[in-house]
């Protein structure tokens, strides 16, 4: 039998401009030239030169795809945010932080190109209180360069790069995540990457930390004091530290809890339940007490917003289980550490943090715009080692904001968080589409959990949680925009 393509069969294929241009004589010539160049580079420059040329051949199409196909770029940014520190631990000597900055710039460039092509800005991105507060927050961080109390301008340069660049991604996400399909893809990618993190955490727990990583930990007294507790190493998986690991697991688990409450097949509900168990177990292995209280805390707004007899019953069962887990006697170091999270007065580290916060209060009150970005922590110790703040351990996202940006900065930060949560709650009740409603609820719970977690630890400064936070805020915004568009289309056709 003879098979032929119909005249209309070409419509079933997705055309990619770059591929179409290379699909012919021009493409063959280009490939031939590339092959010759690789051969010449390998002969005269050695294997390294040939490999570098091959890498550049891959990098150019990837850069093109990130700019032209923004959803691919967003998933790439998300993937790099998860695997950034895992790649660094492989011993690759490359400025991957700069690479993340480059990805963010490319995504922003993609937005500017789309705006130019369409010939107008979509002002709906900016016409809401959250966007206004985020712009004010970015502006406040930028003017900190003129802070008269700042000990180092170079510390500001290194800090504002991560703060402003990641924050402005909110507008990139809002601009591009404007369809139900794109939100589905991003959330699925988020959960798949979280599963990868959980699996590697289980590997560290049951098969041990990699010898090279373990050698690095033993060689650093600071790592030993922070991560080696009661003869057990706290697990950090593919992330920078146990805090980032545990908070990422918390975010993934509350997303699954929200998805579990929607109408799905029993198979999908079983998969989501298994993922929740895996994420929570991985969180326990991190040994981060600040994360242990976040899921129970997130269940409160979950039950109140998604109020029903079934949800309330499930929440009560979860509350009873958690209470038993807190009160029961145990010989397990992991469970014992979990229990201490709900008895902070018995925790020596909590008392030290409480003392430090009390000690720094006079400084905060006397410096309304703070001591400058990067004045505490690693950047403070590097660029102004003899300053008062260089030796102060913030140990809290809110305390860091108050110390570096003053009580004015803290007020702006808190008001920004309030407006984001308010938008999430309002949008949840306004959205009609049940799937969009579930996504809005999930992202609101993520934002709520990270805000609670930002008090005992720094939840929003490290990859991938800084990206995940502003992605969640953007999805909360776009779910309502998509729902309104669907409603207007439905009313137009009826």
RASULKA-V771504 format. One record per backbone hydrogen bond with DSSP energy under -0.5 kcal/mol. CO is the residue of the C=O (numbers start at 1). NH is the residue of the N-H. Records with the same first field share a line. If there is no record, write none. Layout:
CO: NH + NH
This chain:
6: 9
8: 11
9: 12
10: 13
13: 15
15: 17
16: 20
17: 21
18: 22
19: 23
20: 23
22: 24
24: 28
25: 29
26: 30
27: 31
28: 32
29: 33
30: 34
31: 35
32: 36
33: 37
34: 38
35: 39
36: 40
37: 41
38: 42
39: 43
40: 44
41: 45
42: 46
45: 49
46: 50
47: 51
48: 52
49: 53
50: 54
51: 55
52: 56
53: 57
54: 58
55: 59
56: 60
57: 61
58: 62
59: 63
60: 64
61: 65
62: 66
63: 67
64: 68
65: 69
68: 70
69: 72 + 73
70: 74
71: 75
72: 76
73: 77
74: 78
75: 79
76: 80
77: 81
78: 82
79: 83
80: 84
83: 87
84: 88
85: 89
86: 90
87: 90 + 92
88: 91
91: 93
92: 94
94: 96
95: 99
96: 100
97: 101
98: 102
99: 103
100: 104
101: 105
102: 106
103: 107
104: 108
105: 109
106: 110
107: 111
108: 112
109: 113
110: 114
111: 115
112: 116
113: 117
114: 118
115: 119 + 120
121: 123
122: 125
123: 126 + 127
126: 128
128: 132
129: 133
130: 134
131: 135
132: 136
133: 137
134: 138
135: 139
136: 140
137: 141
138: 142
139: 143
140: 144
141: 144
142: 145
143: 146
144: 147
147: 150
152: 156
153: 157
154: 158
155: 159
156: 160
157: 161
158: 162
159: 162 + 163
160: 164 + 165
161: 165
162: 166
163: 167
164: 168
165: 169
166: 169
167: 170
168: 171 + 172
169: 173
170: 174
171: 175
172: 176
173: 177
176: 178
179: 183
180: 184
181: 185
182: 186
183: 187
184: 188
185: 189
186: 190
187: 191
188: 192
189: 193
190: 194
191: 195
192: 196
193: 197
194: 198
195: 199
196: 200
197: 201
198: 202
199: 203
200: 204
201: 205
202: 206
203: 207 + 208
204: 208
210: 214
211: 215
212: 216
213: 217
214: 218
215: 219
217: 220
219: 221
220: 224
221: 225
222: 226
223: 227
224: 228
227: 229 + 234
228: 230
229: 232
232: 229
236: 239
238: 86
241: 245
242: 246
243: 247
244: 248
245: 249
246: 250
247: 251
248: 252
249: 253
250: 254
251: 255
252: 256
253: 257
254: 258
255: 259
256: 260
257: 261
258: 261
259: 262
262: 264
265: 269
266: 270
267: 271
268: 272
269: 273
270: 274
271: 275
272: 276
273: 277
274: 278
275: 279
276: 280
277: 281
278: 282
279: 283
280: 284
281: 285
282: 286
283: 286 + 287 + 288
284: 287
285: 235
287: 289
288: 291 + 292
289: 292 + 293
291: 294 + 295
292: 296
293: 297
294: 298
295: 299
296: 300
297: 300 + 301
298: 302
299: 303
300: 304
301: 305
302: 306
304: 307
308: 312
309: 313
310: 314
311: 315
312: 316
313: 317
314: 318
315: 319
316: 320
317: 321
318: 322
319: 323
320: 324
321: 325
322: 326
323: 327
324: 328
332: 336
333: 337
334: 338
335: 339
336: 340
337: 341
338: 341
339: 342
340: 343
343: 346
344: 347
346: 348
347: 351
348: 352
349: 353
350: 354
351: 355
352: 356
353: 357
354: 358
355: 359
356: 360
357: 361
358: 361
360: 364
361: 365
362: 366
363: 367
364: 367 + 407
367: 370
368: 408 + 409
371: 151
372: 375
376: 380
377: 381
378: 382
379: 383
380: 384
384: 387
387: 391
388: 391
389: 392
391: 393
392: 377 + 394
396: 400
397: 401
398: 402
399: 403
400: 404
401: 405
402: 406
403: 371
404: 372
405: 409
406: 410
407: 411
408: 412
409: 413
410: 414
411: 415
412: 416
413: 417
414: 418
415: 419
416: 420
417: 421
418: 422
419: 423
420: 424
421: 425
422: 426
423: 427
424: 428
425: 429
426: 430
427: 431
433: 437
434: 438
435: 439
436: 440
437: 441
438: 442
439: 443
440: 444
441: 445
442: 446
443: 447
444: 448
445: 449
446: 450
447: 451
448: 452
449: 453
450: 454
452: 455 + 456
453: 457
454: 397 + 398
457: 397 + 459
462: 466
464: 468
465: 469
466: 470
467: 471
468: 472
469: 473
470: 474
471: 475
472: 476
473: 477
474: 478
475: 479
476: 480
477: 480 + 481
478: 482
479: 483
480: 484
481: 485
482: 486
483: 487
484: 488
485: 489
486: 490
487: 491
488: 492
489: 493
491: 494
